[in-house]
Amino acid sequence: MKTFKTYLFAGLLIFALAGCSDDSEVSTEISDTVGENGEKISLTQSLPADAVSLDPHGSNDTPSEKVRSHIYEGLVSQNENLDIVPELASEWEQIDDVTWQFTLQEGVEFHDSSEFNAEAVKANFDRLLDPSRGSTRAFVLEMIEEVNAVDEYTVEIITEYPFSPLLGHLTHGAGDMLSKELIDEDYQHALDEAGIDITLDEYYEIREAGGSDHEDIAEQITEYTSTVVEQNPAGTGYLKYEDRTPGEQTVLTRNDNYWNGDVNVADLTLKVVSEASSRIAEAETGQSDIIADVPPSDKDRITSNDDLILNETQSVALEYIGLNTRNEYLQDKRVRQALTHAFNKQAVIDGIYNGAGTEAISPLAPGVFGYDESLEPLEYDMEEARRLLEEAGYEDGFTLTMMVNSDNAQRVDTAIWLQQSLEELNITLEIEQLEWGTFLEATGNGEHDLYIMSWGNSTGDPDNAITPLVHSSRLGGPGNRAFFENDKIDSLLEEGSREADDAKREEIYSEIQTILVEEAPLIFILHPQKYNVYKSSLDGIEISPYEEFDFQNVKNNE
């Protein structure tokens, strides 16, 4: 079972305390929270953005994971100290540099009543890495070369090369397990829709053989894969999918056959309430039991209300501005450095984020393995920005477009702050606000010049904190929306992921961070303090530093 009440991560102690401006969207339906005499509890949570995909091999975004984390589980998880602990695998052993063997929990069922076993594990990894699925999360486990079902409850994973942080990567949502029966049904539907007259077993044989035959079929079916999974996802988690109205809400219900302890929740309704003030009003009026992502500016409003608890969690995530290095101006690192010098980071942290976070000088948060405290960032310096632009031949300025997701007021305000700063340099910054799913698609396609986003480092390892953001194999949707390509960075990142010696790894990641400051494809803002709210009558809510909620053991003290 996942527990996140107190977090200790590489010297960084993170506590989860137990104990945007229109209210017109607030629902009039009151949440029915019960549970005083052992009854199961109905919960409603308001979230700022809808899930893009309920497929564990689908989109790689936080709003989707906040829903999926209730439905799915992986082979391993992380405990309150962020150590690797058993989940669907009861134990594991590294056989050699590239071979790992996992013993699986027995008696576990998926939500569709099919059995969790070694064949299901193999089916999941084969699907994640299948080009026909086109998963933007495949990069998390792309080092896996082969998965073998040794027997019913033993799985062998072989990596293409030694990969030190494999266990950490397996805790990522990309490693979550989906029903094999559903996987088979999804593939069969895709083959049928594409008009390909082969059996499912024949497709699996072709996929195993690889080559041009598989590539041709994969290209034909990729637009249809995931259709069945999205309609009725089935994992092994403590809650199971019930219903969904895209853009409005997703309803999950208790898994009566959950393998890992009692479940106190009868059902969970995850509502989309994009405006922060509307979410707060939902909590104040009792229409939501839990709300996510409260702006720091509203702390006093929450703490003055005895009916509400403000949860504060120091995140290891990174809030940053990305610069599309394919842009004709931003190809020049002097221009990227100038924009970085023009960004008054501390003023933004204080004025927009209300000081809720730690200043970022690289993708790694203080205390995270590989963090280099001696790193010297590009400081706010408008004169140096002017000098660099003049040296690059752009003293007369130019026009750029910046994309932000419209449901995040802090990012919109940050964009406006940068817009005003760049005016002093004769640079016109046009701001385009987009709905979350549209924002992900547009920035993944490179339709932007600048963008603001966060990266969660959801494995707790420097490889996942940096590689997705800047490695040339991750361009676009998989994470590198700056479209940054640097052979030295690529080489060092690959070396760092293979190196088993911690001291040598630290040296490698220190060099990577130094290069990133110099090349400036990203403007690092902060590692944010996250605020969530729930009713003071509730206890047992667990929130991870990756902003995932666990309501399995929730209790109502009223």
C-alpha positions as CSV (number, residue, x, y, z in Angstrom):
1,M,0.0,0.0,0.0
2,K,1.3,3.4,-0.8
3,T,1.9,5.7,2.1
4,F,3.0,9.3,1.8
5,K,2.2,11.0,5.2
6,T,5.8,12.0,5.7
7,Y,8.4,12.1,2.9
8,L,12.2,11.9,3.4
9,F,14.0,12.2,0.1
10,A,17.8,12.4,0.0
11,G,17.9,14.7,2.9
12,L,14.8,16.7,1.9
13,L,12.0,16.3,4.5
14,I,8.6,16.8,2.9
15,F,5.5,17.0,5.1
16,A,1.9,16.3,4.1
17,L,0.0,18.0,7.0
18,A,-2.7,15.7,8.4
19,G,-4.6,17.5,10.2
20,C,-8.5,31.7,-11.6
21,S,-11.8,34.1,-10.4
22,D,-15.4,33.2,-11.3
23,D,-17.6,31.2,-9.0
24,S,-20.3,30.6,-11.6
25,E,-19.1,27.0,-12.3
26,V,-19.8,25.8,-8.8
27,S,-22.1,22.8,-8.6
28,T,-25.3,23.0,-6.6
29,E,-25.1,19.2,-5.8
30,I,-23.9,18.6,-2.3
31,S,-21.4,15.8,-1.7
32,D,-22.6,12.9,0.3
33,T,-19.8,12.2,2.7
34,V,-20.6,9.4,5.2
35,G,-18.7,6.8,7.2
36,E,-19.4,7.3,10.9
37,N,-20.4,3.7,11.6
38,G,-18.2,1.8,9.1
39,E,-20.2,2.9,6.1
40,K,-18.3,3.5,2.9
41,I,-17.6,7.1,2.0
42,S,-18.6,8.9,-1.1
43,L,-16.1,11.6,-2.1
44,T,-16.0,14.4,-4.6
45,Q,-12.8,16.0,-5.6
46,S,-12.4,19.1,-7.8
47,L,-9.5,19.2,-10.2
48,P,-8.3,22.1,-12.4
49,A,-8.0,20.1,-15.6
50,D,-9.5,16.9,-17.1
51,A,-7.6,13.8,-17.8
52,V,-6.4,13.6,-21.4
53,S,-6.3,9.8,-21.3
54,L,-7.3,7.0,-18.9
55,D,-5.0,4.5,-20.7
56,P,-1.9,3.9,-18.6
57,H,0.1,3.9,-21.9
58,G,-1.6,7.1,-23.0
59,S,-0.7,10.8,-22.5
60,N,2.1,11.6,-20.1
61,D,0.5,14.5,-18.1
62,T,-0.3,15.1,-14.4
63,P,-4.1,15.7,-14.8
64,S,-4.4,12.2,-16.4
65,E,-2.3,10.6,-13.7
66,K,-4.4,12.1,-10.9
67,V,-7.2,10.0,-12.2
68,R,-5.3,6.9,-13.4
69,S,-3.4,6.5,-10.0
70,H,-6.7,5.3,-8.4
71,I,-7.3,2.7,-11.1
72,Y,-3.9,1.2,-11.8
73,E,-0.9,-0.3,-10.0
74,G,2.6,-1.2,-11.1
75,L,5.1,-3.9,-10.1
76,V,6.7,-1.6,-7.5
77,S,5.9,1.6,-5.7
78,Q,7.6,4.1,-3.3
79,N,7.1,4.3,0.4
80,E,7.1,7.4,2.6
81,N,10.8,7.7,2.3
82,L,10.6,7.2,-1.5
83,D,12.3,3.9,-1.2
84,I,11.3,1.2,-3.7
85,V,8.7,-1.2,-2.1
86,P,6.6,-4.1,-3.4
87,E,3.3,-3.5,-5.1
88,L,2.1,-6.1,-7.7
89,A,5.5,-7.7,-7.4
90,S,6.2,-9.2,-4.0
91,E,10.0,-9.4,-4.5
92,W,12.7,-9.0,-7.2
93,E,16.3,-9.8,-7.9
94,Q,18.9,-8.4,-10.3
95,I,20.4,-11.5,-12.0
96,D,23.1,-9.6,-13.9
97,D,23.7,-6.2,-15.4
98,V,20.7,-6.4,-17.7
99,T,18.5,-9.1,-16.3
100,W,15.9,-8.6,-13.5
101,Q,13.5,-11.2,-12.1
102,F,10.2,-10.3,-10.4
103,T,8.0,-12.6,-8.3
104,L,4.4,-11.5,-8.6
105,Q,1.6,-11.3,-6.0
106,E,-0.8,-14.2,-6.3
107,G,-4.6,-14.0,-6.2
108,V,-4.8,-10.5,-7.7
109,E,-7.7,-9.8,-10.2
110,F,-8.2,-7.0,-12.6
111,H,-11.4,-5.0,-12.5
112,D,-12.8,-7.1,-15.4
113,S,-12.2,-10.2,-13.2
114,S,-9.3,-11.5,-15.3
115,E,-6.2,-12.7,-13.5
116,F,-3.1,-10.8,-12.9
117,N,-0.1,-13.0,-13.8
118,A,3.2,-13.0,-15.7
119,E,1.4,-13.1,-19.1
120,A,-0.4,-9.9,-18.2
121,V,2.8,-8.2,-17.3
122,K,4.5,-9.2,-20.6
123,A,1.4,-8.1,-22.5
124,N,1.6,-4.6,-20.9
125,F,5.2,-4.0,-21.6
126,D,4.9,-5.3,-25.1
127,R,2.0,-3.0,-25.7
128,L,3.7,0.1,-24.1
129,L,6.7,-0.4,-26.4
130,D,4.7,-1.3,-29.6
131,P,4.9,1.5,-32.2
132,S,1.3,0.9,-33.1
133,R,0.3,2.2,-29.6
134,G,2.3,5.4,-30.2
135,S,2.7,5.9,-26.5
136,T,4.2,9.2,-25.4
137,R,5.2,7.4,-22.2
138,A,7.2,4.6,-23.9
139,F,10.4,6.5,-23.3
140,V,10.2,5.9,-19.6
141,L,10.8,2.1,-20.2
142,E,12.3,2.1,-23.7
143,M,15.4,0.4,-22.3
144,I,13.5,-2.8,-21.9
145,E,14.4,-5.2,-24.7
146,E,12.6,-8.3,-23.7
147,V,10.0,-9.5,-21.1
148,N,9.5,-13.2,-20.5
149,A,6.9,-15.1,-18.5
150,V,9.2,-17.6,-16.7
151,D,6.1,-19.2,-15.0
152,E,2.7,-18.0,-14.0
153,Y,4.0,-15.7,-11.3
154,T,7.6,-15.0,-12.3
155,V,8.6,-12.4,-14.9
156,E,12.0,-11.7,-16.3
157,I,12.8,-8.3,-17.6
158,I,15.9,-7.8,-19.8
159,T,17.2,-4.4,-20.7
160,E,19.1,-3.4,-23.8
161,Y,21.9,-2.0,-21.7
162,P,22.7,-1.6,-18.0
163,F,20.2,0.9,-16.6
164,S,20.7,1.9,-13.0
165,P,17.3,3.6,-12.3
166,L,15.1,0.8,-13.7
167,L,13.2,0.2,-10.4
168,G,12.5,3.9,-10.1
169,H,11.2,4.0,-13.7
170,L,9.0,1.1,-13.0
171,T,7.2,3.2,-10.3
172,H,6.2,5.6,-13.1
173,G,2.6,5.3,-14.3
174,A,3.9,4.0,-17.6
175,G,4.6,0.8,-15.8
176,D,1.1,0.4,-14.5
177,M,-0.7,-2.8,-15.3
178,L,-3.8,-3.1,-17.6
179,S,-6.0,-6.2,-18.1
180,K,-4.5,-8.5,-20.7
181,E,-8.1,-9.4,-21.9
182,L,-8.7,-5.7,-22.4
183,I,-5.4,-5.3,-24.3
184,D,-6.3,-8.2,-26.6
185,E,-9.8,-6.7,-27.2
186,D,-8.3,-3.3,-27.9
187,Y,-5.8,-4.8,-30.5
188,Q,-8.6,-6.9,-32.1
189,H,-10.8,-3.8,-32.4
190,A,-7.9,-1.8,-34.0
191,L,-7.2,-4.6,-36.5
192,D,-10.9,-4.8,-37.4
193,E,-11.3,-1.1,-37.8
194,A,-8.2,-0.9,-40.0
195,G,-9.5,-3.7,-42.2
196,I,-6.5,-6.0,-41.6
197,D,-7.5,-9.6,-42.1
198,I,-5.3,-11.4,-39.6
199,T,-5.9,-13.0,-36.3
200,L,-4.7,-11.5,-33.0
201,D,-2.2,-14.3,-32.5
202,E,-0.9,-13.7,-36.0
203,Y,-0.4,-10.0,-35.2
204,Y,1.5,-10.8,-32.0
205,E,3.8,-13.2,-34.0
206,I,4.4,-10.4,-36.6
207,R,5.1,-7.9,-33.8
208,E,7.5,-10.4,-32.2
209,A,9.4,-10.8,-35.5
210,G,9.5,-7.1,-36.1
211,G,10.7,-5.6,-39.4
212,S,8.8,-4.0,-42.2
213,D,5.7,-6.2,-41.9
214,H,5.1,-5.0,-38.4
215,E,5.9,-1.4,-39.2
216,D,3.3,-1.5,-42.0
217,I,0.5,-2.9,-39.8
218,A,1.4,-0.7,-36.9
219,E,1.1,2.4,-39.1
220,Q,-2.4,1.3,-40.2
221,I,-3.8,0.5,-36.7
222,T,-2.2,3.2,-34.6
223,E,-5.2,5.6,-34.9
224,Y,-7.5,2.9,-33.5
225,T,-5.4,1.5,-30.6
226,S,-6.6,2.6,-27.2
227,T,-10.2,3.1,-28.2
228,V,-11.5,0.1,-26.2
229,V,-9.2,0.8,-23.2
230,E,-10.4,4.5,-23.0
231,Q,-14.0,3.3,-23.0
232,N,-13.7,0.9,-20.1
233,P,-10.2,0.9,-18.5
234,A,-9.4,-2.0,-16.1
235,G,-6.5,-2.1,-13.7
236,T,-6.0,-3.7,-10.3
237,G,-6.3,-0.5,-8.1
238,Y,-8.6,0.1,-5.2
239,L,-11.1,2.0,-7.3
240,K,-12.5,1.0,-10.7
241,Y,-13.9,3.0,-13.6
242,E,-17.6,3.6,-13.6
243,D,-18.5,6.5,-15.9
244,R,-17.0,9.6,-17.5
245,T,-18.2,12.8,-19.1
246,P,-15.2,14.3,-20.9
247,G,-14.5,17.8,-19.8
248,E,-16.8,17.5,-16.8
249,Q,-16.2,14.5,-14.5
250,T,-15.0,11.0,-14.0
251,V,-16.7,8.6,-11.6
252,L,-14.8,5.7,-9.9
253,T,-16.3,3.1,-7.6
254,R,-14.9,0.8,-4.9
255,N,-13.1,-2.4,-6.1
256,D,-14.9,-5.0,-3.9
257,N,-12.2,-7.5,-4.7
258,Y,-9.2,-5.4,-4.0
259,W,-6.2,-7.5,-3.0
260,N,-4.3,-5.2,-0.7
261,G,-6.6,-4.4,2.2
262,D,-10.0,-2.8,2.9
263,V,-11.2,0.1,0.9
264,N,-13.1,2.8,2.8
265,V,-14.4,4.7,-0.3
266,A,-17.7,3.8,-1.9
267,D,-17.2,6.0,-4.9
268,L,-15.1,9.0,-6.0
269,T,-16.3,11.7,-8.3
270,L,-13.5,13.7,-9.9
271,K,-14.9,17.0,-11.2
272,V,-13.3,19.4,-13.6
273,V,-13.4,22.9,-12.1
274,S,-10.9,25.0,-13.9
275,E,-11.2,28.3,-11.9
276,A,-9.3,28.2,-8.6
277,S,-11.8,30.4,-6.9
278,S,-14.6,28.1,-8.0
279,R,-12.8,25.1,-6.6
280,I,-12.3,26.9,-3.3
281,A,-16.0,27.8,-3.2
282,E,-16.8,24.1,-3.8
283,A,-14.9,23.3,-0.6
284,E,-16.4,26.1,1.4
285,T,-20.0,25.2,0.5
286,G,-19.4,21.4,0.9
287,Q,-20.0,20.6,-2.7
288,S,-16.4,19.1,-2.9
289,D,-14.7,17.2,-0.2
290,I,-11.2,17.7,-1.6
291,I,-9.8,20.3,-4.0
292,A,-6.5,20.3,-5.8
293,D,-4.1,23.0,-6.7
294,V,-4.9,26.0,-4.6
295,P,-3.0,29.2,-5.4
296,P,-0.6,30.4,-2.6
297,S,-2.5,33.7,-2.6
298,D,-5.5,31.9,-1.2
299,K,-3.8,30.4,1.8
300,D,-5.3,32.8,4.3
301,R,-8.7,32.2,2.9
302,I,-8.4,28.5,3.6
303,T,-6.6,28.6,7.0
304,S,-9.2,31.0,8.4
305,N,-11.9,28.4,7.8
306,D,-12.2,25.8,10.6
307,D,-14.0,23.4,8.3
308,L,-11.0,23.1,5.9
309,I,-7.5,21.7,6.1
310,L,-4.7,23.2,4.0
311,N,-2.3,20.5,2.9
312,E,1.2,21.8,2.1
313,T,3.6,19.5,0.2
314,Q,7.1,20.5,-1.1
315,S,7.3,19.1,-4.6
316,V,10.4,17.8,-6.4
317,A,8.8,19.0,-9.6
318,L,10.1,21.8,-11.8
319,E,8.1,24.8,-13.0
320,Y,9.9,26.2,-16.1
321,I,9.7,28.1,-19.3
322,G,10.7,26.3,-22.5
323,L,12.2,28.0,-25.5
324,N,11.6,26.3,-28.9
325,T,15.2,26.1,-30.2
326,R,13.8,25.5,-33.8
327,N,12.6,29.1,-33.8
328,E,14.8,31.2,-36.1
329,Y,15.7,33.6,-33.2
330,L,15.9,31.0,-30.4
331,Q,18.3,28.8,-32.4
332,D,20.9,31.3,-31.2
333,K,21.9,30.5,-27.6
334,R,22.8,34.2,-27.1
335,V,19.1,35.0,-27.6
336,R,18.1,32.2,-25.2
337,Q,20.6,33.5,-22.6
338,A,19.2,37.1,-23.1
339,L,15.6,35.9,-22.4
340,T,16.9,34.1,-19.3
341,H,18.7,37.2,-18.1
342,A,15.5,39.2,-18.7
343,F,13.4,37.0,-16.5
344,N,13.4,38.3,-12.9
345,K,13.0,34.9,-11.3
346,Q,12.9,36.0,-7.6
347,A,10.4,38.7,-8.4
348,V,8.1,36.2,-10.1
349,I,8.4,33.7,-7.2
350,D,7.6,36.4,-4.7
351,G,5.0,38.3,-6.7
352,I,3.1,35.5,-8.5
353,Y,3.9,32.3,-6.5
354,N,3.8,34.1,-3.1
355,G,7.1,32.6,-2.3
356,A,5.7,29.1,-2.3
357,G,8.6,27.2,-3.5
358,T,12.4,26.9,-3.9
359,E,14.2,28.8,-6.6
360,A,15.3,26.4,-9.4
361,I,18.7,26.7,-10.9
362,S,18.4,23.4,-12.8
363,P,15.8,20.6,-13.3
364,L,16.9,19.0,-10.0
365,A,15.4,20.1,-6.7
366,P,17.7,20.6,-3.7
367,G,18.3,17.3,-2.0
368,V,17.5,15.2,-5.1
369,F,20.4,12.9,-6.1
370,G,22.7,14.7,-8.5
371,Y,21.7,18.3,-7.5
372,D,24.7,20.6,-7.7
373,E,24.5,23.4,-5.2
374,S,27.6,25.1,-6.6
375,L,25.9,25.7,-10.0
376,E,25.9,29.4,-11.0
377,P,22.6,30.4,-12.8
378,L,22.1,33.1,-15.3
379,E,21.0,35.9,-13.0
380,Y,18.5,38.7,-13.8
381,D,20.5,41.3,-15.7
382,M,18.8,43.5,-18.3
383,E,22.0,45.1,-19.4
384,E,23.6,41.8,-20.2
385,A,20.4,40.8,-22.0
386,R,20.7,43.9,-24.2
387,R,24.4,43.2,-24.9
388,L,23.7,39.6,-25.9
389,L,20.9,40.6,-28.3
390,E,23.0,43.3,-29.8
391,E,25.9,40.8,-30.3
392,A,23.4,38.4,-32.0
393,G,22.2,41.2,-34.3
394,Y,18.7,41.5,-32.8
395,E,18.9,44.8,-31.0
396,D,15.8,46.0,-32.9
397,G,13.8,43.1,-31.5
398,F,11.4,40.6,-33.0
399,T,8.1,38.9,-32.1
400,L,7.5,35.6,-30.3
401,T,4.5,33.6,-29.3
402,M,4.1,32.0,-25.9
403,M,1.6,29.3,-25.1
404,V,0.1,28.7,-21.6
405,N,-2.7,26.5,-20.3
406,S,-5.6,28.7,-19.5
407,D,-6.6,26.9,-16.3
408,N,-3.3,28.0,-14.5
409,A,-3.5,31.6,-13.4
410,Q,0.1,31.6,-12.1
411,R,1.4,30.6,-15.5
412,V,-0.7,33.2,-17.3
413,D,0.6,35.9,-14.9
414,T,4.2,34.7,-15.4
415,A,3.8,35.0,-19.1
416,I,2.5,38.5,-18.7
417,W,5.4,39.4,-16.5
418,L,7.9,38.1,-19.1
419,Q,5.9,39.9,-21.8
420,Q,6.4,43.2,-20.0
421,S,10.1,42.6,-19.3
422,L,10.8,41.8,-23.0
423,E,9.2,45.0,-24.1
424,E,12.3,46.8,-22.7
425,L,14.3,44.7,-25.2
426,N,12.1,45.6,-28.2
427,I,10.7,42.0,-28.2
428,T,7.0,41.5,-28.6
429,L,5.7,38.5,-26.8
430,E,2.2,37.4,-27.8
431,I,0.5,35.1,-25.3
432,E,-1.9,32.4,-26.4
433,Q,-4.0,30.7,-23.7
434,L,-5.1,27.2,-24.5
435,E,-7.2,24.4,-22.9
436,W,-4.9,21.7,-21.4
437,G,-5.4,19.0,-24.0
438,T,-5.0,21.5,-26.8
439,F,-2.0,23.0,-25.2
440,L,-0.3,19.6,-24.9
441,E,-1.0,18.8,-28.5
442,A,0.1,22.2,-29.8
443,T,3.4,22.3,-27.9
444,G,4.0,18.6,-28.7
445,N,3.8,19.5,-32.4
446,G,6.1,22.5,-31.9
447,E,3.5,25.2,-32.8
448,H,4.9,27.5,-30.1
449,D,8.0,29.7,-29.6
450,L,7.8,29.7,-25.8
451,Y,5.7,27.8,-23.3
452,I,5.3,27.3,-19.5
453,M,5.0,23.9,-18.0
454,S,6.0,21.7,-15.1
455,W,7.8,18.4,-15.0
456,G,7.2,16.1,-12.1
457,N,10.3,13.9,-12.0
458,S,7.9,11.1,-11.0
459,T,10.6,8.5,-10.5
460,G,12.7,10.6,-8.1
461,D,15.8,10.0,-10.2
462,P,17.9,12.6,-12.1
463,D,17.5,10.6,-15.3
464,N,13.8,11.1,-15.4
465,A,14.2,14.7,-14.2
466,I,16.4,15.7,-17.1
467,T,16.3,13.2,-20.0
468,P,12.6,13.8,-21.0
469,L,13.1,17.5,-21.1
470,V,16.2,17.8,-23.2
471,H,17.3,14.5,-24.8
472,S,17.0,14.6,-28.6
473,S,15.1,11.3,-28.6
474,R,12.3,12.9,-26.6
475,L,11.4,15.7,-29.0
476,G,7.8,17.0,-28.8
477,G,5.1,15.0,-26.9
478,P,7.5,12.8,-24.9
479,G,8.7,15.9,-23.1
480,N,11.3,17.8,-25.0
481,R,9.0,20.6,-26.2
482,A,12.0,22.9,-26.5
483,F,13.1,20.6,-29.4
484,F,16.6,20.9,-28.0
485,E,19.3,18.8,-29.6
486,N,22.8,18.6,-28.1
487,D,25.1,15.6,-28.8
488,K,27.1,16.2,-25.6
489,I,24.0,16.3,-23.4
490,D,22.6,13.1,-25.1
491,S,25.9,11.3,-24.5
492,L,26.2,12.3,-20.9
493,L,22.5,11.4,-20.1
494,E,23.0,8.0,-21.6
495,E,26.2,7.6,-19.6
496,G,24.5,8.7,-16.4
497,S,21.7,6.2,-16.8
498,R,24.2,3.3,-17.3
499,E,26.6,4.2,-14.5
500,A,26.3,2.1,-11.3
501,D,28.7,4.1,-9.2
502,D,26.9,6.9,-7.4
503,A,29.9,9.2,-7.2
504,K,30.5,9.0,-10.9
505,R,26.8,9.5,-11.6
506,E,26.9,12.7,-9.5
507,E,29.8,14.0,-11.6
508,I,28.0,13.3,-14.8
509,Y,24.8,15.0,-13.8
510,S,26.8,18.0,-12.5
511,E,28.3,18.5,-15.9
512,I,24.9,18.1,-17.6
513,Q,23.5,20.9,-15.4
514,T,26.4,23.2,-16.2
515,I,25.9,22.7,-19.9
516,L,22.1,23.3,-19.6
517,V,22.7,26.7,-17.8
518,E,25.1,27.7,-20.6
519,E,22.8,26.5,-23.5
520,A,19.6,27.9,-21.8
521,P,16.9,25.9,-23.6
522,L,14.8,26.2,-20.5
523,I,14.3,29.0,-18.0
524,F,14.1,27.3,-14.6
525,I,11.6,29.0,-12.3
526,L,11.0,27.1,-9.1
527,H,10.3,23.8,-7.4
528,P,6.9,24.6,-6.1
529,Q,5.2,24.2,-2.8
530,K,1.8,22.6,-3.5
531,Y,-1.4,23.4,-1.7
532,N,-4.4,21.1,-1.6
533,V,-7.5,21.4,0.6
534,Y,-9.9,18.9,2.2
535,K,-12.6,18.9,4.8
536,S,-11.4,19.0,8.4
537,S,-13.7,16.1,9.1
538,L,-11.7,13.8,6.9
539,D,-8.6,11.8,8.0
540,G,-6.4,9.3,6.3
541,I,-5.9,11.2,3.0
542,E,-2.5,10.6,1.6
543,I,-0.8,12.9,-1.0
544,S,2.5,12.1,-2.6
545,P,5.2,14.6,-3.6
546,Y,4.1,13.8,-7.2
547,E,0.6,15.2,-6.4
548,E,-1.2,11.9,-6.5
549,F,-4.0,11.3,-4.0
550,D,-4.7,8.0,-2.1
551,F,-8.2,7.8,-0.5
552,Q,-8.2,4.0,0.3
553,N,-8.0,4.6,4.1
554,V,-10.0,7.8,4.3
555,K,-12.2,8.2,7.4
556,N,-14.9,10.6,8.4
557,N,-14.5,11.9,11.9
558,E,-17.9,13.7,12.1
